[in-house]
């Protein structure tokens, strides 16, 4: 009986800790181009450029189509900011539940080139 109670308390605390983190994750609102996303975080919207990625002109449409397939509307993502430029957040973007960020995935798919030394 005591073990069941303890398990319930631990499960409840775990849910309280995990659920708020997921509810605060940013959501993809729109894939605007091969490297630009419109992302919402509660009541705010951001334009996010994928960090360390350059897509050739000939690959723009294929890269955009690939991103749209990977990021349906309302897909939750983790943003790791790298900087900003003219009001656009530059960040590494990783869908929740995945380990590979989207810029690295575009490079692996052959749709982009890395502009950073460590990628």
C-alpha positions as CSV (number, residue, x, y, z in Angstrom):
1,X,0.0,0.0,0.0
2,X,2.8,2.4,0.9
3,X,4.7,1.5,-2.2
4,X,1.6,2.3,-4.4
5,X,1.2,5.7,-2.7
6,X,4.9,6.5,-3.2
7,X,4.7,5.5,-6.8
8,X,1.7,7.8,-7.3
9,X,3.5,10.7,-5.7
10,X,6.6,10.2,-7.9
11,X,4.5,9.9,-11.0
12,X,2.5,13.0,-10.1
13,X,5.7,15.1,-9.5
14,X,7.2,13.8,-12.7
15,X,4.1,14.9,-14.7
16,X,4.1,18.3,-13.1
17,X,7.8,18.8,-14.0
18,X,7.5,17.5,-17.6
19,X,4.2,18.9,-18.7
20,X,5.0,22.6,-18.2
21,X,8.2,22.2,-20.2
22,X,6.3,20.8,-23.1
23,X,3.6,23.4,-23.0
24,X,6.2,26.2,-23.1
25,X,7.9,24.8,-26.3
26,X,7.7,26.9,-29.4
27,X,5.3,25.7,-32.2
28,X,5.9,25.9,-35.9
29,X,3.3,28.2,-37.5
30,X,4.7,28.3,-41.0
31,X,7.6,27.3,-43.1
32,X,8.3,30.5,-45.0
33,X,11.3,29.5,-47.1
34,X,14.1,26.9,-47.2
35,X,15.7,28.4,-44.1
36,X,13.0,30.6,-42.5
37,X,10.3,29.5,-40.1
38,X,7.5,31.4,-38.4
39,X,7.4,30.1,-34.8
40,X,4.9,30.8,-32.0
41,X,5.8,30.8,-28.3
42,X,2.6,31.4,-26.2
43,X,1.5,34.8,-27.3
44,X,4.6,35.8,-29.3
45,X,5.6,35.0,-32.9
46,X,9.2,34.9,-34.1
47,X,10.8,34.6,-37.5
48,X,13.6,32.1,-37.1
49,X,16.4,31.4,-39.5
50,X,18.1,28.1,-39.4
51,X,21.6,28.6,-38.1
52,X,24.7,27.5,-40.1
53,X,22.8,26.6,-43.3
54,X,23.1,27.8,-46.8
55,X,20.7,26.5,-49.5
56,X,21.6,26.9,-53.1
57,X,19.1,28.7,-55.3
58,X,18.5,25.5,-57.3
59,X,17.6,23.6,-54.1
60,X,15.4,26.2,-52.5
61,X,12.0,24.6,-53.4
62,X,13.1,21.0,-52.6
63,X,14.5,22.1,-49.2
64,X,11.3,24.1,-48.4
65,X,9.2,21.0,-49.4
66,X,11.4,18.8,-47.2
67,X,11.0,21.2,-44.2
68,X,7.2,21.3,-44.7
69,X,7.1,17.5,-44.6
70,X,9.3,17.4,-41.4
71,X,7.5,20.3,-39.7
72,X,3.7,20.2,-40.0
73,X,1.9,23.1,-38.4
74,X,1.9,23.1,-34.6
75,X,4.9,20.8,-34.4
76,X,6.7,21.7,-31.2
77,X,10.4,22.6,-31.5
78,X,13.3,23.4,-29.3
79,X,15.2,26.6,-30.3
80,X,18.8,27.1,-29.4
81,X,19.6,30.7,-30.3
82,X,22.9,31.5,-32.1
83,X,22.2,35.2,-32.6
84,X,20.0,37.6,-34.4
85,X,20.0,39.8,-37.5
86,X,17.6,42.6,-38.3
87,X,14.9,41.2,-36.0
88,X,15.3,37.6,-37.1
89,X,16.3,35.0,-34.6
90,X,19.1,32.8,-35.8
91,X,18.8,29.4,-34.1
92,X,19.4,25.7,-34.3
93,X,15.9,24.1,-34.4
94,X,15.2,20.6,-33.2
95,X,11.7,19.1,-33.3
96,X,10.8,17.7,-29.8
97,X,11.4,14.0,-29.7
98,X,14.2,14.2,-32.4
99,X,17.9,14.6,-31.7
100,X,19.1,16.0,-35.0
101,X,18.6,19.7,-35.6
102,X,16.9,20.6,-38.9
103,X,19.9,22.5,-40.4
104,X,22.1,19.4,-39.9
105,X,19.4,17.2,-41.4
106,X,19.1,19.5,-44.5
107,X,22.9,19.1,-44.9
108,X,22.6,15.3,-44.5
109,X,19.9,15.2,-47.1
110,X,22.2,17.0,-49.6
111,X,19.9,20.1,-49.8
112,X,22.2,22.6,-48.0
113,X,25.7,23.4,-47.2
114,X,27.1,24.1,-43.8
115,X,28.3,27.7,-43.1
116,X,29.7,26.8,-39.6
117,X,33.0,25.1,-38.9
118,X,31.7,22.5,-36.4
119,X,28.7,21.3,-38.5
